[in-house]
Amino acid sequence: MTQRRIALFLIIVLGFALSVGAHEASNHPKLSFLRDPDLWLATGVNLMGIGLFTSRVHAPEAARWFGYGTQMLGIPALTLGLLDVMRGSADLSTFANFGYAAWALGAAVVDHVLNIEYRDPVNPAILIPYVATYYLAIGAQAAVLLDEGIGPWAIAGTACLVNVAASFYARAHEAD
């Protein structure tokens, strides 16, 4: 029960931080980049991934909730991609968001619909595309923010690198 509370607390804190950041951005012209939904999505995806990987080591029951959150963020990724296409403003962020949405849909199917075990024992035919698609998508979401300036790129890129480090941390501690 405590681990659920920790996961819920972290999700609430993340939501609060995102809303405060958006409010601050609306009040300060020099922080206008904080109004970019691609920045919030890329950073949120990576923060959720960090929570997922670290909770696998320290709070295994909470990891499931972070996993759901990580996959559910495919919905806003798909939405942002579709909005870009409908507005005729498709760019690299559109493809990065579609890539993340595709990963999230595939992850939901593999993890929850088909219940395929691919981590232990390792099934390379599923694990390699699963992991590669995830890292390509989160990397692309962060990388494309360089077009918005060094600030958004540094924020999302740092979160992405910490996410990758957290995944290695979880693996080093033999957490699935």
C-alpha positions in Angstrom: 0.0 0.0 0.0 2.9 2.4 0.8 4.4 1.9 -2.7 1.1 2.9 -4.3 1.1 6.1 -2.2 4.7 6.8 -3.3 3.8 6.4 -7.0 0.6 8.5 -6.6 2.6 11.2 -4.8 5.2 11.3 -7.5 2.6 11.5 -10.2 0.9 14.4 -8.3 4.2 16.2 -7.8 5.0 15.8 -11.5 1.5 17.2 -12.5 1.9 20.1 -10.1 5.4 20.9 -11.4 4.2 20.9 -15.0 1.3 23.2 -14.2 3.5 25.6 -12.2 6.0 25.6 -15.1 3.3 26.4 -17.6 2.0 29.2 -15.4 5.5 30.7 -15.0 6.1 30.5 -18.7 3.0 32.5 -19.4 4.2 35.3 -17.1 7.8 35.6 -18.3 8.7 36.3 -22.0 12.2 35.0 -21.6 10.8 31.7 -20.5 8.3 31.4 -23.4 9.9 28.1 -24.5 8.3 26.6 -21.4 5.0 26.9 -23.2 6.1 24.3 -25.8 4.0 21.2 -25.4 6.7 19.1 -27.0 9.1 20.1 -24.2 6.6 19.1 -21.5 5.8 15.8 -23.2 9.5 14.9 -23.8 10.4 15.8 -20.2 7.4 14.1 -18.7 8.0 10.9 -20.7 11.6 10.8 -19.4 10.6 11.7 -15.8 8.1 8.9 -15.9 10.8 6.5 -17.3 13.1 7.6 -14.5 10.4 6.8 -12.0 9.8 3.4 -13.7 13.4 2.3 -13.6 14.3 3.5 -10.2 11.1 2.1 -8.7 11.9 -1.3 -10.1 14.9 -1.3 -7.7 13.5 0.5 -4.7 9.7 0.1 -4.9 8.7 -2.8 -7.2 5.0 -2.4 -6.6 5.1 1.2 -7.8 6.9 0.3 -11.0 3.7 -1.0 -12.5 2.1 2.4 -12.1 5.0 4.2 -13.6 4.8 1.6 -16.5 1.2 2.5 -17.0 2.0 6.2 -17.0 4.8 5.8 -19.4 2.6 4.0 -21.8 -0.3 6.4 -21.3 1.9 9.3 -22.4 1.6 7.8 -25.9 -1.9 9.4 -26.0 -0.7 13.0 -25.8 2.2 12.1 -28.1 -0.2 10.8 -30.7 -2.5 13.9 -30.1 0.4 16.3 -30.6 1.5 14.5 -33.8 -2.0 14.5 -35.2 -2.5 18.2 -34.4 0.7 19.0 -36.2 -0.5 17.1 -39.3 -4.0 18.7 -39.2 -2.4 22.2 -38.9 0.0 21.5 -41.7 2.9 22.1 -39.4 4.4 18.7 -39.3 8.1 18.7 -38.5 10.6 16.4 -36.8 8.8 16.6 -33.5 5.8 15.2 -35.2 7.7 12.1 -36.2 9.3 11.8 -32.8 5.8 12.0 -31.2 4.4 9.4 -33.6 7.4 7.2 -32.8 6.7 7.4 -29.1 3.0 6.8 -29.6 3.9 3.7 -31.7 6.2 2.4 -29.0 3.5 3.0 -26.4 0.9 1.2 -28.4 3.2 -1.7 -29.0 4.2 -1.8 -25.4 0.6 -1.9 -24.3 -0.2 -4.8 -26.7 2.9 -6.8 -25.7 2.6 -6.1 -21.9 -1.1 -6.0 -21.3 -3.0 -7.5 -24.2 -0.8 -10.5 -25.2 1.0 -10.7 -21.8 4.2 -11.8 -23.5 7.2 -12.4 -21.2 10.3 -11.1 -23.1 12.6 -10.0 -20.2 13.1 -13.2 -18.3 13.9 -15.3 -20.1 15.1 -12.8 -22.7 13.3 -13.0 -26.0 15.5 -11.0 -28.4 12.9 -11.0 -31.2 10.7 -8.9 -28.9 13.1 -7.2 -26.5 15.4 -5.7 -29.2 12.7 -3.8 -31.2 10.9 -2.9 -27.9 14.0 -1.3 -26.4 15.3 0.2 -29.6 12.0 1.8 -30.4 11.7 3.3 -26.9 15.2 4.8 -26.9 14.9 6.1 -30.4 11.6 7.7 -29.6 12.7 9.4 -26.3 16.0 10.4 -27.9 14.2 11.9 -30.9 11.8 13.8 -28.7 14.6 15.4 -26.8 16.9 16.0 -29.8 14.3 17.9 -31.9 13.9 20.5 -29.2 17.3 21.9 -30.2 15.3 23.8 -32.8 13.6 25.6 -30.0 16.9 26.7 -28.4 19.5 25.4 -26.0 17.2 25.7 -23.0 14.5 23.3 -24.1 17.1 20.9 -25.5 19.1 20.9 -22.3 16.1 20.3 -20.2 14.7 17.4 -22.3 18.1 16.1 -23.1 19.2 15.9 -19.5 16.0 14.2 -18.5 16.6 11.7 -21.4 20.2 11.0 -20.3 19.1 10.5 -16.7 16.3 8.1 -18.0 18.9 6.0 -19.8 21.2 6.0 -16.8 18.2 4.9 -14.6 17.6 2.0 -17.0 21.2 0.9 -16.6 20.9 1.3 -12.9 17.9 -0.9 -12.8 19.6 -3.5 -15.0 22.7 -3.4 -12.8 20.5 -4.3 -9.9 18.9 -7.1 -11.9 15.5 -5.4 -11.8 13.2 -6.3 -14.7 
